[in-house]
């Protein structure tokens, strides 16, 4: 499969290298996109395209040695266990690979918060300074409050019919948590700022 440098949240699941067990579908999920994925015990040098939306990966089962790199830099290694997160704010494609260290199935949930939701959270948190706020990229971290929110998203994802009101509330709660806890302030808004990504994402949707 040819891997593009950038893609949309809707199309990202094509490239994650596993079997999708549950996925968000329908208007109920307009404020976030989510997939629960079963991954193979070994993943070799899987290239992942960049996306404009903030991207959370949450390990729900298994234990693996996980390696990541950006722009063909040296590999960085992490030990992933249940409850570990990755937060990627978008901007560049990167490569991943992994190998299971236990027999338990390796499963993860991927969640994308829609940019307008995050923008509102940043504006609430930082007011007129929101233009200077940028989410950090953070690897292999744990966060109990965020895990609790993700568990609620997972439960809703597995329901036969999701609640639009509940999903919207969860997306806002995650966005506020990210804005409060995983944000750096930059001196000047740059070309890859959230506002720029928001315009790019809007243009892509308008172009079909």
C-alpha positions as CSV (number, residue, x, y, z in Angstrom):
1,X,0.0,0.0,0.0
2,X,1.3,3.5,-0.9
3,X,1.5,5.7,2.2
4,X,0.8,9.4,1.7
5,X,2.6,12.0,3.8
6,X,-0.7,13.4,5.1
7,X,-4.2,12.0,5.5
8,X,-7.4,12.7,7.3
9,X,-8.6,11.3,10.6
10,X,-11.3,9.4,8.8
11,X,-8.7,7.7,6.5
12,X,-6.0,7.1,9.2
13,X,-7.3,3.6,10.2
14,X,-6.2,2.3,6.7
15,X,-2.6,2.6,7.7
16,X,-2.4,1.5,11.4
17,X,-1.4,-2.1,10.5
18,X,-4.0,-4.0,12.5
19,X,-7.6,-5.3,12.6
20,X,-10.3,-2.8,13.4
21,X,-12.5,-4.2,16.1
22,X,-14.8,-1.2,16.6
23,X,-14.9,2.2,14.8
24,X,-16.9,5.4,15.2
25,X,-19.5,5.9,12.5
26,X,-22.3,8.4,11.9
27,X,-23.2,11.9,13.0
28,X,-23.0,11.0,16.6
29,X,-19.2,11.0,16.3
30,X,-18.8,14.4,14.6
31,X,-16.6,15.8,17.4
32,X,-14.2,12.9,17.6
33,X,-13.1,9.8,15.7
34,X,-12.2,6.6,17.4
35,X,-11.0,3.1,16.5
36,X,-10.3,0.1,18.7
37,X,-7.7,-2.0,16.9
38,X,-6.1,-5.4,17.4
39,X,-2.4,-5.3,16.4
40,X,-0.1,-8.2,15.5
41,X,2.6,-9.3,17.9
42,X,5.3,-8.0,15.6
43,X,5.1,-4.8,13.5
44,X,8.0,-4.0,11.2
45,X,8.8,-0.4,10.2
46,X,5.2,0.8,9.7
47,X,5.1,4.3,8.2
48,X,2.3,6.5,9.4
49,X,1.1,9.6,7.6
50,X,0.6,12.9,9.4
51,X,-2.8,14.2,10.3
52,X,-4.1,17.6,11.1
53,X,-6.2,16.6,14.1
54,X,-4.6,15.9,17.5
55,X,-4.1,12.1,17.8
56,X,-4.2,10.0,21.0
57,X,-3.1,6.4,21.0
58,X,-4.0,4.4,24.2
59,X,-2.8,0.9,24.9
60,X,-5.8,-1.2,26.1
61,X,-4.1,-4.6,26.3
62,X,-0.7,-6.2,26.0
63,X,2.9,-5.3,26.6
64,X,5.4,-4.5,23.8
65,X,8.7,-2.9,23.0
66,X,7.7,0.0,20.8
67,X,10.1,2.0,18.6
68,X,9.3,5.3,16.9
69,X,11.2,7.8,14.7
70,X,10.5,10.9,12.7
71,X,12.3,11.9,9.5
72,X,14.5,8.8,9.5
73,X,16.1,9.9,12.8
74,X,17.4,7.2,15.2
75,X,14.8,5.0,16.7
76,X,13.5,5.8,20.2
77,X,12.3,2.8,22.3
78,X,9.6,2.6,24.9
79,X,8.0,-0.2,26.8
80,X,4.3,0.0,26.4
81,X,1.8,-1.5,28.8
82,X,-1.9,-1.2,29.4
83,X,-2.8,2.4,30.0
84,X,0.2,4.0,28.1
85,X,-0.5,7.0,25.8
86,X,1.0,8.7,22.9
87,X,-0.1,12.2,22.0
88,X,0.8,13.5,18.5
89,X,-0.2,17.0,17.6
90,X,0.2,16.6,13.8
91,X,2.7,18.0,11.4
92,X,5.0,15.2,10.2
93,X,4.8,11.6,9.1
94,X,6.7,9.1,11.2
95,X,7.7,5.4,11.4
96,X,6.8,2.9,14.1
97,X,7.7,-0.8,14.9
98,X,7.1,-3.1,17.8
99,X,7.5,-6.5,19.3
100,X,5.3,-8.1,21.9
101,X,7.0,-9.2,25.1
102,X,4.0,-11.0,26.6
103,X,1.5,-13.4,25.0
104,X,-1.5,-11.1,25.8
105,X,-3.1,-9.6,22.7
106,X,-1.8,-6.1,21.8
107,X,-4.8,-3.8,21.4
108,X,-5.0,0.0,21.2
109,X,-7.6,2.7,20.8
110,X,-6.9,5.7,18.5
111,X,-8.8,8.9,19.2
112,X,-8.8,12.1,17.1
113,X,-10.3,15.3,18.6
114,X,-11.8,17.5,15.9
115,X,-9.9,20.8,15.6
116,X,-12.9,23.2,16.3
117,X,-13.4,21.4,19.7
118,X,-9.7,21.8,20.6
119,X,-9.7,25.4,19.4
120,X,-12.6,26.2,21.8
121,X,-10.8,24.5,24.7
122,X,-7.6,26.5,24.0
123,X,-9.5,29.7,23.8
124,X,-11.2,29.0,27.1
125,X,-7.9,28.1,28.7
126,X,-5.7,30.9,27.3
127,X,-8.1,33.6,26.0
128,X,-6.4,36.0,23.6
129,X,-3.1,33.9,23.9
130,X,-4.7,30.9,22.4
131,X,-3.0,31.5,19.1
132,X,0.3,30.9,20.8
133,X,-0.8,27.6,22.4
134,X,0.5,24.4,20.8
135,X,0.0,20.8,22.0
136,X,3.1,18.9,22.9
137,X,4.1,15.6,21.3
138,X,4.4,13.2,24.3
139,X,5.3,9.5,24.1
140,X,4.6,6.5,26.4
141,X,3.1,8.4,29.3
142,X,0.3,7.5,31.7
143,X,-2.5,9.8,32.9
144,X,-5.2,8.4,35.1
145,X,-7.9,11.1,34.5
146,X,-7.3,10.8,30.7
147,X,-7.5,7.0,30.9
148,X,-10.9,7.3,32.6
149,X,-12.2,9.5,29.8
150,X,-10.8,7.1,27.2
151,X,-12.6,4.2,28.9
152,X,-15.9,6.0,28.6
153,X,-15.1,6.6,24.9
154,X,-14.3,2.9,24.5
155,X,-17.5,1.9,26.2
156,X,-19.5,4.2,23.9
157,X,-17.6,3.0,20.9
158,X,-18.7,-0.6,21.7
159,X,-22.4,0.3,22.1
160,X,-24.7,-0.6,19.2
161,X,-26.0,3.0,19.2
162,X,-23.9,5.9,20.5
163,X,-25.2,9.1,22.1
164,X,-24.3,12.2,20.2
165,X,-24.7,14.3,23.4
166,X,-22.4,12.0,25.4
167,X,-19.7,11.7,22.7
168,X,-19.7,15.5,22.3
169,X,-19.3,15.9,26.1
170,X,-16.4,13.4,26.1
171,X,-14.7,15.1,23.3
172,X,-14.9,18.5,25.0
173,X,-13.6,16.9,28.3
174,X,-10.6,15.4,26.5
175,X,-9.9,18.6,24.7
176,X,-10.0,20.7,27.9
177,X,-7.7,18.1,29.6
178,X,-5.2,18.3,26.8
179,X,-5.3,22.1,26.7
180,X,-4.7,22.4,30.5
181,X,-2.0,19.7,30.8
182,X,-0.2,19.2,27.4
183,X,0.2,22.7,26.0
184,X,3.3,24.8,25.4
185,X,3.2,28.5,24.6
186,X,5.3,29.6,21.6
187,X,6.6,33.1,21.0
188,X,4.9,33.7,17.7
189,X,2.2,31.7,15.9
190,X,3.9,29.6,13.3
191,X,2.8,28.2,10.0
192,X,1.9,24.9,11.6
193,X,-0.2,26.5,14.4
194,X,-3.7,25.1,15.2
195,X,-5.4,27.9,13.2
196,X,-3.4,26.9,10.1
197,X,-4.2,23.2,10.6
198,X,-7.8,24.1,11.0
199,X,-7.9,25.9,7.7
200,X,-6.1,23.1,5.9
201,X,-8.5,20.5,7.3
202,X,-11.5,22.7,6.3
203,X,-10.1,23.1,2.8
204,X,-9.6,19.3,2.4
205,X,-13.2,18.7,3.4
206,X,-14.4,21.3,1.0
207,X,-12.3,19.8,-1.8
208,X,-14.1,16.5,-1.2
